[in-house]
């Protein structure tokens, strides 16, 4: 077994790594989206918490439980996405490690990809739940 792969072997490793690398990039972009939405929800909750109880806008504080629910949905979506990204990163590492040592990895790679995809699907479900809750009458009141 040679520890220095040939150029052809390296080219093969890079071509195998293209799909997981794009997947990892998509997960990173999705995490960025979820994080931005989380920041908006937290900022809105802080704004509503700052309204005094005796204010004429105190009724707007009734929206805080919905914002807490949205924050929980987004947090779980971020965690699921991070798990998906971790699996994609492990898949990339597996592609290069097995290519470097000329090992077979098809079962492990398949399981990592399935796991990453399922975790990302779970995160998208959480995102969809947040989007459904997003539009609410209190969001447009100042």
N, C-alpha and C positions, 0 to 999 in steps of 0.2 A: 504494500500500500504506500503510495507516494503522498507526502504531506504538502507537496506543492502542486496544485491543480494546473492542468494545461490551460491554454487560452480558450480552447473549445469548451472545456469543462466550466470555466468561469463564465463564458458567454451563456452557456446553458443555465447556470445558476441565476444569472441576472434576468434571463427571460422568464424563468419560473418565479422569480421574486416580483415581477411587474404587477401582477394582479393583487397580491397581498399588500404591496406598497400603495397602490391606488386605493384599495379598501381602507388602509390605515389613514390615508389622507382624507378620505370622505368622512371617516369617523371623527377625525380631528376637527373638521369643519362643522360637523353636527354638534360636537361638544361646545364649540365656540358659539353656535347659535343658541343652544340651551343655556349656556352661561349668561349670554346677553339678555335672554328673556328672564332669567332668574334675577339679574341685577335690576331690571325694570320692575319686577314684582316686589322686590325688597324695598326699592326706593319708594314705590307707591304705598306700601304698608307703613313705612316710616313717616311719609307725608300725612297719612290718615291718622296715625298715632299721635301726631303733633297737634291735631285739632282739639281744642279744649272741649270738655264735656258740655259746657254751657253755651257753646257757640251755636249760631244758627245753621252751621254746616255739620253739626255733631251726628246727624243721621248718616253721613257718609262713612262714619266709623263702622257701620253695619257690614261694610264690604270686607273688613279685615279677615273674618273666617274664610271667605272665599280665596283671598290672597294667600292665606296660610296653606290652604289645600293645594293651590297652584304651586306654591313653593315646594311642597312635599312631592308633588308629581314631577316637577322639574329636577329636584334633587335625585329622585330615584332614576329618572331618565339619564341624568349625568353619570350616575354610578353604573348603570347598565352599559352605557356607551364606553365608559372607561374600561369595564370588563371586556367589551368587544375589542377595544383597541389593544388591550393587553394580549388577548388571544391572537390578534393579527400580528402584533410584534413578535410573539413567540413563534408564530408561523414563519415569519421572515427569518428569524434566527434558525429555525429548524431547516428551512430551505438551504441556507448557506452552510450550516454545520454538516448536514448530511451530504451536501454536494462536495464540501471540502474533504470529507472522509470517505466518500463514495459509498454511502449507506443508503438503505431503502427507508423511505419515510411516508409512504403513501397513506397508511392507516392513521398515523398520528396527525399528518397534515389535514387529512379529510375531517377528522374529529375537531381539530382546532378551527377549521374554517366553518364547520357547521355550528360550533359553539359561538364563534364570533358573530355569525349571521343571526342566530337566534337571540343573542343578547342585544344586537342592534335592532332587531324587530321589536323586542320588548321596550327598548328606549323610544322607538317611534310610536308605539302605542301610548306611552306616557306623554309624549309630545302631542299626539292627537287629542288626548284628554285635556291637556292644558289649552290647546287651541279652542276646543269646544267651550271651555270655561272663560276664555279670554274676553270675549265681547259681552259686556255687561253694562247696564244703564249707568252705574256709578263711574265708569271709566271716562265718561264724557262730561261729567259735571266738574266745574271749577269752583 
